[in-house]
Amino acid sequence: MAEAATRRRGRGGGGAARRAARTGVKIETAKFIERNIPLYEILNEEALEIIETNAETLLEEVGVNFVNNKGALDRWKEAGAEVDYQAERVRIPRGMARELCKTAPSKIIQHARNPEKSVEIGGDTLVCAPVYGPPFVRDNEGGRRYATMADFEKFVKLGYMSKWLHHSGGTVCEPTDVAVNKRHLDMLLAHMTLSDKPFMGSVTEPSRAQDSVEMCEILFGKEFVQENTVMTSLININSPMTFDDVMMGALEVYAKNNQACIVSPFIVGGAMAPVSVTGTLTQVLAEVLAGIAYSQLIRPGAPVIFGAFVTSIDMNSGAPTFGTPEASQILYGAGQLARRLGLPFRSGGGLCGSKLPDAQAAYETAHTHNAALMGGVNFMLHSCGWLEGGLVSSFEKFVMDADQLGTLHKMAQGVAYDENAQAMDAVREVGPGGHYLGCAHTQENFKEAFWRSEVLDYKPFETWADEGARDTQALAGSRVETLMAAYEQPALDPEIEAALRAYVEEKKASMPDAFV
């Protein structure tokens, strides 16, 4: 089936798709962010060298566990590491992991099925992707509830319609009304058909990663997939210092097939890493070095991203906290460490602990968004929609956050100082005591002079009151309705879509439902 789709793709995409593209609604999507501003570097050279030295010591003396994965242990042993098969422990000689990481590319082009929406991950770029993983959803009408496939599809459509969001993401919510062993097929189909932005693959079981590759071979063509990156997928490390067979099995599939993996520790500081920023950064670096080095053992040159998902902890309740100073400090430091390795960097997001899209959510999200921009993040998962410590995907917060991503685009442009920006003609024209509203410079520049929200309210009090005195949640709910009413599915070759649907139906029919 995949090879047949490859032949169809080679014919140019089909006349029906071209006709649909000519008549379809054009959705505006901003290009991925390219920073024209300096980054904030929180660690000096001495601190960086201490962290790097200590991370190498951890790998050599303490080691990392690769559990239930004899093949991984064998690969490490063959590469020259010290392997304790009984303890499933790998001790990596000083410098070995760093040397292996050198074959990983410094930049990744992830191709979208719409080439105009392909993204570059690495260097000075920032790619924004939505929330990932919550089992619950929330909206103004239904409150908090378990997510369904209909909810998932709605989020994909909102992501497609969001100007400042560059990526469709992965598990934007867990559709609990579909069997665990089959839902990845429906989720991938939604990303592939309801949006034309880049997307993520499944990592919940190695065979599901393989399904993801095969569906991409239908969508893009088998040869294209092997030669190009069309998926970016999240591989979490079981911190502290443990690599399980499920995540590593998925990484093995993706690395073998030239698809990008975010190798990311999952850390709640004080519980899964030391309470200190420096201690946590040491563990983060050790874990990432081991994970990325392993990907290069699978396939030298396999695309990877240095990941860091780190929160602090409320020492009274034990609950994770977000948007804290310590989390930002770790993000800044991890960014420096990633750049010294020459690797793309993932962190940040619209993270918050709030139960509602309220002031707490806004404060905590803004702290993390700004840290991601200033800290050199290249791929920001959870950019929009995250609520309740990652347990909930919120429709209202999705559009609130996606709207605010526009401020990052504007900030990243830096400050212009060309002749137009100097505005000397305007100052001369207006003179003392005048105003600039009607001058030529204002008339020529006002449309692009200031970033403007499409969600927040700027009206006078009287107008706001007459329109129902709506708060931000209500405004966001209205924005969701507006976007969904305007949604039109992006054009896709009908033969390719039919092949994708046939693949999903055949796979789902081949196995009984499983909910564990």
Secondary structure, DSSP 8 states (H G I E B T S, - for coil): -HHHHHHHHHTTS-HHHHHHHHHS--------EE--S-----S-HHHHHHHHHHHHHIIIII-EEETT-HHHHHHHHHHT-EEETTTTEEE--TTHHHHHHTTS-S-EEE--SSGGG-EEESTTEEEE------SEEEETTTEEEE--HHHHHHHHHHHHH-TT-----S-SS--TTS-TTTHHHHHHHHHHHH--S-B----SSHHHHHHHHHHHHHHH-HHHHHHSB-BEEEEEEBTTTEE-HHHHHHHHHHHHTT-EEEEEEEEEBTTTB-SSHHHHHHHHHHHHHHHHHHHHHHSTT--EEEE-EEEEE-TTT--EE-S-HHHHHHHHHHHHHHHHHT--EE---S----SSSSHHHHHHHHHHHHHHHHTT-SEETT-S-EEGGGTEEEHHHHHHHHHHHHHHHHHHT----SHHHH-HHHHHHH-TT--STTSHHHHHHHHHHS---SSS--S-HHHHHHTT---HHHHHHHHHHHHHHH-------HHHHHHHHHHHHHHHHTS-----
